[in-house]
Amino acid sequence: MIDERQQMIIRQSQLTTVIKYTGECGVCLDPVELLQVTELFYSYIVEGYKPEVKERFNKLGEFLKTKK
């Protein structure tokens, strides 16, 4: 089980990843969207690439296309 400190580190790391990724792609997310995408990346790290996570990533891809 992941303790609270590890969760915080993972979330901070994934937030950084999301900010870099969206910046390089030219996508501007509002704060809520930024946190939602970060939580998806966090889910991937903690749970792996399960079918539910895969589906959420597919939806994210479609969403990001609309933000450009």
C-alpha positions in Angstrom: 0.0 0.0 0.0 1.2 3.5 -0.8 1.5 5.8 2.2 0.4 9.4 2.1 4.0 10.8 1.5 4.4 8.5 -1.5 1.0 9.6 -2.9 2.0 13.2 -2.5 5.3 12.6 -4.4 3.5 10.7 -7.2 0.9 13.5 -7.6 3.6 16.2 -7.6 5.6 14.3 -10.2 2.6 13.7 -12.4 1.4 17.3 -12.1 4.8 18.3 -13.4 4.5 15.8 -16.2 1.1 17.1 -17.2 2.2 20.7 -17.2 5.2 20.0 -19.4 3.2 17.8 -21.7 0.3 20.3 -22.2 2.8 23.2 -22.6 4.8 21.4 -25.3 1.5 20.5 -27.1 0.2 24.0 -26.9 -2.8 23.0 -24.8 -4.1 25.3 -22.1 -6.0 23.6 -19.2 -7.8 25.4 -16.5 -6.9 24.5 -12.9 -9.7 21.9 -12.5 -8.8 20.2 -15.8 -5.1 20.2 -14.8 -6.0 18.4 -11.6 -8.3 15.9 -13.4 -5.6 15.0 -15.8 -3.0 14.7 -13.0 -5.3 12.3 -11.2 -5.6 10.2 -14.4 -1.8 10.0 -14.6 -1.7 9.2 -10.9 -4.2 6.4 -11.4 -2.0 5.0 -14.2 1.1 4.9 -11.8 -0.8 3.3 -9.0 -3.2 0.9 -10.8 -1.4 0.3 -14.0 -2.9 0.3 -17.5 -6.2 -1.4 -16.6 -9.1 -1.3 -19.0 -10.7 1.6 -17.1 -7.5 3.6 -17.1 -7.1 2.9 -20.8 -10.6 4.2 -21.5 -10.0 7.3 -19.5 -6.7 7.9 -21.5 -8.7 7.5 -24.8 -11.2 10.1 -23.6 -8.4 12.4 -22.5 -6.9 12.2 -26.0 -10.1 13.2 -27.6 -10.6 16.0 -25.1 -7.1 17.4 -25.6 -7.8 17.5 -29.4 -10.7 19.9 -28.7 -8.5 22.2 -26.5 -6.0 23.0 -29.3 
